[in-house]
Amino acid sequence: MSEKEKHVVAQKGLTDTSQAKRGKDLYYHCGICGAYIPSQPEDSISCKCANIIIDVEYVRLLVKDFSKFSVVRQLP
C-alpha cells in the first residue's frame, strides 16, 4: 500500500490556516513535495519544500500555497 493509499482527504480548498483541523490521526499533505506532516507534532516541522511549516513554539501553521495543501486522515 502506497503512502497516498494510507490517507483519505478530510479537508481541501482551505484559504486560511485557522480552518485546518488538528488531531492525532490528521496529517497535512503537501501537493508540491508529497510530504505528510503530523498536524500535532511535538517539535517544529516543515515539509521538504517548506510549503507547510508548523511552529510549535508560537503555535502556528504557515502555508505558502493553499492550492497544494490538504488535511488528510490516516486510515487504520
C-alpha positions as CSV (number, residue, x, y, z in Angstrom):
1,M,0.0,0.0,0.0
2,S,1.5,3.4,-1.0
3,E,1.6,6.3,1.4
4,K,-1.2,8.0,-0.6
5,E,-3.4,5.0,-0.1
6,K,-3.0,5.2,3.7
7,H,-4.8,8.5,3.9
8,V,-8.2,9.9,3.0
9,V,-8.8,13.7,2.4
10,A,-10.5,15.3,5.4
11,Q,-10.3,18.9,4.2
12,K,-9.3,20.6,0.9
13,G,-9.7,24.0,-0.6
14,L,-8.9,25.9,2.6
15,T,-8.0,29.6,2.4
16,D,-6.8,30.2,6.0
17,T,-4.8,28.2,8.4
18,S,-7.3,28.7,11.2
19,Q,-9.7,26.5,9.2
20,A,-7.3,23.5,9.3
21,K,-8.3,20.7,11.7
22,R,-5.8,19.1,14.0
23,G,-5.8,15.7,15.6
24,K,-3.7,12.7,16.4
25,D,-4.9,10.9,13.2
26,L,-4.7,14.0,11.0
27,Y,-1.8,15.0,8.8
28,Y,-1.1,17.9,6.5
29,H,-0.3,16.9,2.9
30,C,1.9,19.0,0.6
31,G,0.9,18.6,-3.0
32,I,4.3,20.0,-4.1
33,C,6.8,17.7,-2.4
34,G,4.4,15.0,-1.4
35,A,5.2,15.1,2.3
36,Y,2.7,14.1,5.1
37,I,3.3,16.1,8.3
38,P,1.5,15.3,11.6
39,S,-0.9,18.0,12.5
40,Q,0.2,17.9,16.1
41,P,3.9,17.4,16.1
42,E,6.0,17.5,19.3
43,D,8.6,19.7,17.7
44,S,8.5,22.4,14.9
45,I,8.5,20.8,11.5
46,S,8.1,21.6,7.8
47,C,7.7,19.7,4.6
48,K,10.8,19.3,2.3
49,C,9.9,22.3,0.1
50,A,8.7,24.5,3.1
51,N,5.2,25.0,1.7
52,I,3.9,23.8,5.1
53,I,5.5,24.9,8.3
54,I,4.4,24.1,11.8
55,D,6.0,26.3,14.6
56,V,5.1,24.7,17.9
57,E,6.8,27.4,20.0
58,Y,4.4,30.0,18.6
59,V,1.5,27.6,18.0
60,R,1.2,28.5,14.3
61,L,0.7,26.8,11.0
62,L,2.1,28.5,7.9
63,V,1.1,27.5,4.3
64,K,2.5,29.3,1.3
65,D,0.3,27.7,-1.4
66,F,-3.1,26.6,-0.2
67,S,-3.9,25.1,-3.6
68,K,-1.3,22.5,-2.8
69,F,-2.4,21.9,0.8
70,S,-4.9,19.4,2.3
71,V,-5.7,17.8,5.6
72,V,-5.8,14.0,5.5
73,R,-6.8,11.4,7.9
74,Q,-4.6,8.3,8.4
75,L,-6.5,5.1,7.8
76,P,-6.3,2.3,10.4
